[in-house]
């Protein structure tokens, strides 16, 4: 799972019918290489600037309620920044 910040949206007027209903968001990882921004699908209503939990790779399909060509999916919106060392 990846912790990241939503940086923007991706607009796609033409896409696979299985992607209809997903909002596509640009996510910047909270840790590691900040230049490694990726696209994640969202159905829970995350917005720009929010800290989110993203599931990736094979585990993504377990979080989806239908089959879709998605390899990164937002599964949670974090209430605040992580508290390290407490």
N, CA and C atoms as an extended XYZ file, in Angstrom:
258
Properties=species:S:1:pos:R:3:atomname:S:1:resname:S:1:resid:I:1 pbc="F F F"
N         0.839       -1.166        0.000 N   UNK     1
C         0.000        0.000        0.000 CA  UNK     1
C         0.889        1.235        0.000 C   UNK     1
N         0.431        2.273       -0.659 N   UNK     2
C         1.199        3.510       -0.786 CA  UNK     2
C         0.407        4.648       -0.152 C   UNK     2
N         1.110        5.508        0.560 N   UNK     3
C         0.535        6.724        1.104 CA  UNK     3
C         0.933        7.844        0.149 C   UNK     3
N        -0.021        8.637       -0.304 N   UNK     4
C         0.311        9.683       -1.265 CA  UNK     4
C        -0.653       10.851       -1.213 C   UNK     4
N        -0.295       11.915       -1.918 N   UNK     5
C        -1.103       13.127       -1.985 CA  UNK     5
C        -1.687       13.264       -3.385 C   UNK     5
N        -2.972       13.556       -3.465 N   UNK     6
C        -3.623       13.760       -4.758 CA  UNK     6
C        -3.174       15.117       -5.307 C   UNK     6
N        -2.577       15.093       -6.498 N   UNK     7
C        -2.012       16.298       -7.105 CA  UNK     7
C        -2.868       16.869       -8.234 C   UNK     7
N        -3.752       16.071       -8.788 N   UNK     8
C        -4.565       16.542       -9.901 CA  UNK     8
C        -5.438       15.440      -10.448 C   UNK     8
N        -6.109       15.732      -11.546 N   UNK     9
C        -6.994       14.761      -12.182 CA  UNK     9
C        -6.541       14.473      -13.600 C   UNK     9
N        -7.001       13.343      -14.106 N   UNK    10
C        -6.764       12.967      -15.492 CA  UNK    10
C        -8.124       12.932      -16.168 C   UNK    10
N        -8.266       13.644      -17.278 N   UNK    11
C        -9.526       13.666      -18.018 CA  UNK    11
C        -9.385       12.782      -19.243 C   UNK    11
N       -10.322       11.859      -19.401 N   UNK    12
C       -10.311       10.951      -20.540 CA  UNK    12
C       -11.735       10.824      -21.061 C   UNK    12
N       -12.013       11.466      -22.188 N   UNK    13
C       -13.371       11.423      -22.729 CA  UNK    13
C       -13.675       10.089      -23.396 C   UNK    13
N       -12.638        9.409      -23.851 N   UNK    14
C       -12.809        8.080      -24.447 CA  UNK    14
C       -11.965        7.106      -23.647 C   UNK    14
N       -12.616        6.054      -23.159 N   UNK    15
C       -11.899        5.054      -22.361 CA  UNK    15
C       -12.648        3.733      -22.397 C   UNK    15
N       -11.987        2.705      -21.932 N   UNK    16
C       -12.575        1.376      -21.820 CA  UNK    16
C       -13.871        1.464      -21.011 C   UNK    16
N       -14.908        0.789      -21.436 N   UNK    17
C       -16.206        0.889      -20.750 CA  UNK    17
C       -16.116        0.435      -19.295 C   UNK    17
N       -15.163       -0.423      -18.955 N   UNK    18
C       -15.006       -0.878      -17.565 CA  UNK    18
C       -14.429        0.218      -16.671 C   UNK    18
N       -13.905        1.291      -17.262 N   UNK    19
C       -13.382        2.410      -16.474 CA  UNK    19
C       -14.426        3.501      -16.225 C   UNK    19
N       -15.575        3.392      -16.869 N   UNK    20
C       -16.636        4.379      -16.663 CA  UNK    20
C       -17.066        4.330      -15.191 C   UNK    20
N       -17.140        5.500      -14.571 N   UNK    21
C       -17.508        5.583      -13.161 CA  UNK    21
C       -16.332        5.781      -12.229 C   UNK    21
N       -15.124        5.540      -12.728 N   UNK    22
C       -13.921        5.777      -11.931 CA  UNK    22
C       -13.409        7.190      -12.206 C   UNK    22
N       -13.043        7.911      -11.152 N   UNK    23
C       -12.342        9.182      -11.315 CA  UNK    23
C       -10.857        8.813      -11.341 C   UNK    23
N       -10.110        9.380      -12.264 N   UNK    24
C        -8.680        9.096      -12.377 CA  UNK    24
C        -7.897       10.268      -11.796 C   UNK    24
N        -7.055        9.976      -10.798 N   UNK    25
C        -6.334       11.018      -10.077 CA  UNK    25
C        -4.829       10.816      -10.154 C   UNK    25
N        -4.090       11.920      -10.199 N   UNK    26
C        -2.638       11.882      -10.142 CA  UNK    26
C        -2.220       11.871       -8.671 C   UNK    26
N        -1.413       10.887       -8.280 N   UNK    27
C        -0.993       10.741       -6.888 CA  UNK    27
C         0.525       10.814       -6.794 C   UNK    27
N         1.001       11.655       -5.877 N   UNK    28
C         2.438       11.780       -5.603 CA  UNK    28
C         2.731       11.026       -4.304 C   UNK    28
N         3.665       10.061       -4.328 N   UNK    29
C         3.982        9.319       -3.104 CA  UNK    29
C         4.432       10.245       -1.972 C   UNK    29
N         3.990        9.954       -0.745 N   UNK    30
C         4.350       10.743        0.436 CA  UNK    30
C         5.803       10.480        0.826 C   UNK    30
N         6.246        9.242        0.618 N   UNK    31
C         7.625        8.847        0.922 CA  UNK    31
C         8.337        8.477       -0.368 C   UNK    31
N         9.655        8.503       -0.360 N   UNK    32
C        10.426        8.051       -1.516 CA  UNK    32
C        10.553        9.103       -2.592 C   UNK    32
N        10.580        8.643       -3.852 N   UNK    33
C        10.806        9.505       -5.005 CA  UNK    33
C         9.548       10.295       -5.349 C   UNK    33
N         9.530       11.571       -5.019 N   UNK    34
C         8.361       12.422       -5.245 CA  UNK    34
C         8.095       12.668       -6.733 C   UNK    34
N         9.069       12.384       -7.598 N   UNK    35
C         8.882       12.590       -9.031 CA  UNK    35
C         8.157       11.418       -9.677 C   UNK    35
N         7.900       10.373       -8.898 N   UNK    36
C         7.267        9.165       -9.412 CA  UNK    36
C         5.743        9.252       -9.267 C   UNK    36
N         5.119       10.276       -9.872 N   UNK    37
C         3.672       10.461       -9.813 CA  UNK    37
C         2.997        9.397      -10.677 C   UNK    37
N         1.884        8.857      -10.182 N   UNK    38
C         1.167        7.818      -10.919 CA  UNK    38
C        -0.327        8.116      -10.921 C   UNK    38
N        -1.066        7.383      -11.753 N   UNK    39
C        -2.518        7.540      -11.857 CA  UNK    39
C        -3.182        6.450      -11.032 C   UNK    39
N        -4.169        6.836      -10.225 N   UNK    40
C        -4.943        5.881       -9.437 CA  UNK    40
C        -6.425        6.124       -9.675 C   UNK    40
N        -7.184        5.049       -9.744 N   UNK    41
C        -8.636        5.149       -9.880 CA  UNK    41
C        -9.251        5.421       -8.512 C   UNK    41
N       -10.386        6.117       -8.518 N   UNK    42
C       -11.034        6.492       -7.263 CA  UNK    42
C       -12.545        6.419       -7.406 C   UNK    42
N       -13.201        5.902       -6.375 N   UNK    43
C       -14.663        5.935       -6.317 CA  UNK    43
C       -15.142        6.443       -4.960 C   UNK    43
N       -14.225        6.781       -4.055 N   UNK    44
C       -14.634        7.208       -2.711 CA  UNK    44
C       -14.682        8.724       -2.560 C   UNK    44
N       -14.283        9.466       -3.589 N   UNK    45
C       -14.421       10.911       -3.562 CA  UNK    45
C       -13.224       11.685       -3.061 C   UNK    45
N       -12.025       11.164       -3.265 N   UNK    46
C       -10.815       11.902       -2.879 CA  UNK    46
C       -10.669       13.141       -3.746 C   UNK    46
N       -10.069       14.193       -3.166 N   UNK    47
C        -9.887       15.432       -3.897 CA  UNK    47
C        -8.447       15.896       -3.894 C   UNK    47
N        -8.159       16.900       -4.689 N   UNK    48
C        -6.810       17.450       -4.799 CA  UNK    48
C        -6.352       17.942       -3.431 C   UNK    48
N        -5.118       17.580       -3.080 N   UNK    49
C        -4.512       17.975       -1.819 CA  UNK    49
C        -4.726       16.989       -0.683 C   UNK    49
N        -5.595       16.018       -0.866 N   UNK    50
C        -5.858       15.065        0.210 CA  UNK    50
C        -4.806       13.965        0.246 C   UNK    50
N        -4.535       13.480        1.450 N   UNK    51
C        -3.619       12.365        1.685 CA  UNK    51
C        -4.436       11.084        1.574 C   UNK    51
N        -4.000       10.152        0.732 N   UNK    52
C        -4.785        8.948        0.454 CA  UNK    52
C        -3.953        7.680        0.610 C   UNK    52
N        -4.653        6.559        0.834 N   UNK    53
C        -4.054        5.231        0.829 CA  UNK    53
C        -4.381        4.600       -0.515 C   UNK    53
N        -3.359        4.052       -1.165 N   UNK    54
C        -3.535        3.474       -2.495 CA  UNK    54
C        -3.042        2.033       -2.477 C   UNK    54
N        -3.878        1.131       -2.957 N   UNK    55
C        -3.450       -0.249       -3.136 CA  UNK    55
C        -2.988       -0.392       -4.590 C   UNK    55
N        -1.968       -1.201       -4.799 N   UNK    56
C        -1.379       -1.317       -6.139 CA  UNK    56
C        -1.175       -2.774       -6.532 C   UNK    56
N        -0.905       -2.964       -7.803 N   UNK    57
C        -0.559       -4.259       -8.385 CA  UNK    57
C        -1.694       -5.271       -8.261 C   UNK    57
N        -1.364       -6.527       -7.968 N   UNK    58
C        -2.346       -7.613       -7.957 CA  UNK    58
C        -3.435       -7.435       -6.905 C   UNK    58
N        -3.116       -6.814       -5.781 N   UNK    59
C        -4.106       -6.660       -4.708 CA  UNK    59
C        -5.209       -5.677       -5.061 C   UNK    59
N        -4.999       -4.852       -6.058 N   UNK    60
C        -5.996       -3.860       -6.455 CA  UNK    60
C        -7.320       -4.516       -6.819 C   UNK    60
N        -7.284       -5.618       -7.529 N   UNK    61
C        -8.515       -6.273       -7.990 CA  UNK    61
C        -9.407       -6.720       -6.829 C   UNK    61
N        -8.825       -6.976       -5.645 N   UNK    62
C        -9.623       -7.358       -4.477 CA  UNK    62
C       -10.459       -6.185       -3.950 C   UNK    62
N       -10.017       -4.968       -4.192 N   UNK    63
C       -10.707       -3.781       -3.689 CA  UNK    63
C       -11.824       -3.315       -4.620 C   UNK    63
N       -11.778       -3.727       -5.872 N   UNK    64
C       -12.767       -3.275       -6.858 CA  UNK    64
C       -14.061       -4.063       -6.738 C   UNK    64
N       -15.183       -3.399       -6.995 N   UNK    65
C       -16.469       -4.100       -6.964 CA  UNK    65
C       -16.842       -4.691       -8.326 C   UNK    65
N       -16.010       -4.409       -9.344 N   UNK    66
C       -16.198       -4.990      -10.674 CA  UNK    66
C       -14.840       -5.085      -11.358 C   UNK    66
N       -14.734       -5.933      -12.368 N   UNK    67
C       -13.493       -6.101      -13.097 CA  UNK    67
C       -13.178       -4.847      -13.914 C   UNK    67
N       -11.938       -4.349      -13.777 N   UNK    68
C       -11.521       -3.159      -14.526 CA  UNK    68
C        -9.998       -3.190      -14.678 C   UNK    68
N        -9.479       -2.611      -15.771 N   UNK    69
C        -8.030       -2.586      -15.991 CA  UNK    69
C        -7.355       -1.513      -15.135 C   UNK    69
N        -7.321       -1.737      -13.821 N   UNK    70
C        -6.789       -0.773      -12.865 CA  UNK    70
C        -5.683       -1.438      -12.063 C   UNK    70
N        -4.521       -0.767      -11.954 N   UNK    71
C        -3.438       -1.322      -11.128 CA  UNK    71
C        -3.090       -0.437       -9.936 C   UNK    71
N        -3.832        0.667       -9.746 N   UNK    72
C        -3.687        1.511       -8.558 CA  UNK    72
C        -5.081        2.052       -8.233 C   UNK    72
N        -5.507        1.868       -6.972 N   UNK    73
C        -6.869        2.221       -6.583 CA  UNK    73
C        -6.862        2.846       -5.192 C   UNK    73
N        -7.514        3.981       -5.055 N   UNK    74
C        -7.568        4.674       -3.769 CA  UNK    74
C        -8.576        3.961       -2.875 C   UNK    74
N        -8.089        3.498       -1.713 N   UNK    75
C        -8.932        2.739       -0.791 CA  UNK    75
C        -9.229        3.497        0.496 C   UNK    75
N        -8.609        4.665        0.691 N   UNK    76
C        -8.876        5.430        1.898 CA  UNK    76
C        -8.370        6.849        1.806 C   UNK    76
N        -9.048        7.745        2.542 N   UNK    77
C        -8.608        9.126        2.682 CA  UNK    77
C        -8.117        9.275        4.119 C   UNK    77
N        -6.868        9.702        4.282 N   UNK    78
C        -6.233        9.785        5.592 CA  UNK    78
C        -6.642       11.095        6.267 C   UNK    78
N        -6.981       11.014        7.557 N   UNK    79
C        -7.456       12.183        8.302 CA  UNK    79
C        -6.379       13.217        8.574 C   UNK    79
N        -5.127       12.784        8.687 N   UNK    80
C        -4.035       13.715        8.980 CA  UNK    80
C        -2.701       13.118        8.600 C   UNK    80
N        -1.630       13.903        8.714 N   UNK    81
C        -0.299       13.388        8.361 CA  UNK    81
C         0.115       12.270        9.296 C   UNK    81
N         0.956       11.339        8.809 N   UNK    82
C         1.388       10.229        9.659 CA  UNK    82
C         2.192       10.725       10.868 C   UNK    82
N         1.996       10.074       11.984 N   UNK    83
C         2.712       10.389       13.214 CA  UNK    83
C         3.831        9.361       13.393 C   UNK    83
N         5.045        9.742       13.091 N   UNK    84
C         6.180        8.834       13.204 CA  UNK    84
C         6.812        8.944       14.576 C   UNK    84
N         7.222        7.821       15.122 N   UNK    85
C         7.960        7.805       16.366 CA  UNK    85
C         7.127        8.046       17.607 C   UNK    85
N         5.826        7.867       17.521 N   UNK    86
C         4.974        8.048       18.701 CA  UNK    86
C         4.364        6.754       19.127 C   UNK    86
